[in-house]
Amino acid sequence: MIRFRNLENHYWRNVASRTALVIVAVVMIVLFLPRTKGKLFHYDEGKPWMYGQLIAKFDFPIFKTDEALKAERDSMMKHFQPYYNVNPSIEAKKIEQFKTAYKNGIPGLPQSYVEIIAQHLHDIYEAGVIDPQQYSKLVKDSDNVIRVVTGKQAVSVPINKTFSTLGAYEHLFVNPTLGSKRAILQQCNLNEYIEPNLIYDKDRSETEMNDMLSLIPQASGMVLEGQRIIDRGDIVDAKTYRVLNSFEQAMEKRNASEAEITSTIIGQSIYVLILIGLFTLYLALFRKDYFDKPRSISLLYVMIVIFPILTSLMMEHNILSVYILPFSMAPIFFRVFMDSRTAFIAHVTMILICAVAVKYQYEFIIVQLVAGLIAIYSLRELSKRSQIFLTALLVTIGSAAMYLALQLIQSDDLSKLDHTMYYHFGVNAFFLLFTYPLMLVIEKTFGFVSTVTMFELSNTNNELLRRLSEVAPGTFQHSITVGNLATEIANRIGAKSQLVRTGALYHDIGKMLNPAFFTENQAGINPHDKLTDLESARIIISHVTEGLKLAEKYNLPREIKEFITTHHGAGMAKYFYIHYKNEHPDEEVNEDLFRYPGPNPFTREQAILMMSDTVEAASRSLKEYTEDSISELVNRLIDGQVADGNFTDCPITFRDITAAKAVLIERLKSMYHTRIQYPTLKA
């Protein structure tokens, strides 16, 4: 009863956690989806209208484009006259400073030169002096005119009739009287007595500018109620594009409200919830092993959430093109760490959600589905870095070909085809190359192990396997043989061959601590002869726990550690158990002293390793290698494991076990070179 309650509590806890995961995923996606008020259609200039006939439901103006309005503003600004106020006190102050400085005359010149210069300064200030930075902007166009305000009167003055401070200084020496004495006058620093007396009136100028710009009409025509705007299949030209934009702006002004925004959010939420819900239902019904594993379901939902968010941000802020996003990266990860069917279902779900945010949903969905399928097909098993490059190339070619096909369907004029999209596919391929380094990040983050990592671990030159070959060469050879047997079985029944091969190489690493106590490493002397059965059993059993310690030390993946702990399951060291029991027939034997810590295998790959390990080790003790003796050995050992319940916790079938027996018999016959028994000739 207690166990039933625990299972029930676990079930409801799983349901609650998965429901919360779905809700969080939906909320995050909907939160980022673009919500443009009144945005009714998706269209682009130069492309066909994909909806039905559009009729104006009310009168609305045809608004000018931003470029047209800017051109009109620029044209009007050329005739705008900024306001400058005359400050007469500056002239009086500066001329007075000059006369005071040279009241005794200018050294080397007659006294009359003081008045001559003062008069010229007056003429300059009378024309007007402007700040040099403002003057340089205005003088770029010699036709520019400013409005000079003196008291209540404003007079238009051409900019070339005024001076900058530098121009005013140079103007002094235009006069022949002063020009001939320039060398002497330069010592007087006359530029100190020239200061801008025309001050820019910012408030008045901006008010005048805004009044002028407000006179520019925003519209260039009207569409009347009942007028046909566009029909299905018509090409959206420049004029029609403006009309459609104007229609949507008018609709936005008429309909924009909190109720509309709420309606959009509700619609998006229902849409995303249905897709996420169907995907979750798929996992619950057909991939319960993923559904029950937090790391698997976390990776799936993270990918399904990230790409719609990135798509929404790019569309909302108009950042480049969504086609540069490597959507195919997600199905690659799903295929490598899970399976093809889950990769496809997850990719379809992700693309359908992303389609809400993009303009051309049909085109986007088709191109991305094709790209995802190519990625899944080209990476049935990732074993080399070059496969990623090949996949990126194939995805790019496939996407470009499908996009070209869609363009040819929509247009019969090759000159009008959009060539810029193919550059986006090239950028997409470049980003897709980052799948390989990101795979390591995902492995570390979610606790997965890729086939690439398995290949790296299978390298017999790495430190741990090299130590095993040096310290326990017999065990090393046994592990390689077991790996070969297990790999062939895995290939025969459709299990993960690279995983079981790698697990086989490491399953007996614990024997390095006491290699001489295991028969494959012995050379005539058996140290067990000097030990009791209990001591021998303890040493033999300890290779599992010692192997686990080594795996922890060398940071081996969890999947490899599981092969170490399950390759004997919860079985017994039968040789020493039976020997002890025969020696002590009247004693009640504690079986736990002779039992491995377990657990029993819980995956098909672990079951394959257990069968291969047991059969390979036992085959060494056969007195003769004939087809009958090998078949009898394999059937007896594996049937015994089935009878002992070693495979009750894993999803291996009787059909798989029968296939495994057949492979083991075939391989052992080949290994030991069995010969048929020739009949004897009867006399």
Secondary structure, 3 states (H helix, E strand, C coil): CHHHHHHHHHHHHHHHHHHHHHHHHHHHHHHHCCCCCCCCCCCCCCCECCCCCEECCCCEEEECCHHHHHHHHHHHHCCCCCEEEECHHHHHHHHHHHHHHCCCCCCCCCCHHHHHHHHHHHHHHHHCEECHHHHHHHCCCCCCEEEEEECCEEEEEEHHHCEEHHHHHHHHCCCHHHHCCHHHHHHHCHHHHCCCCEEECHHHHHHHHHHHHCCCCCEEEEECCCCEEECCCCECCHHHHHHHHHHHHHHHHHHCCHHHHHHHHHHHHHHHHHHHHHHHHHHHHHCHHHHCCHHHHHHHHHHHHHHHHHHHHHHHCCCCCHHHCCCCHHHHHHHHHCCHHHHHHHHHHHHHHHCCCCCCHHHHHHHHHHHHHHHHHHCCCCCCHHHHHHHHHHHHHHHHHHHHHHHHHHCCCHHHCCCHHHHHHHHHHHHHCCHHHHHHHHHHHHCCCCHHHHHHHCCCCCHHHHHHHHHCHHHHHHHHHHHHHHHHHHHHHCCCHHHHHHHHHHCCHHHHCCHHHCHHHCCCCCHHHHCCHHHHHHHHHHHHHHHHHHHHHCCCCHHHHHHHHHCCCCCECHHHHHHHHHHCCCCCCCHHHHECCCCCCCCHHHHHHHHHHHHHHHHCCCCCCCHHHHHHHHHHHHHHHHHCCCCCCCCCCHHHHHHHHHHHHHHHHHHCCCCCCCCCCCC
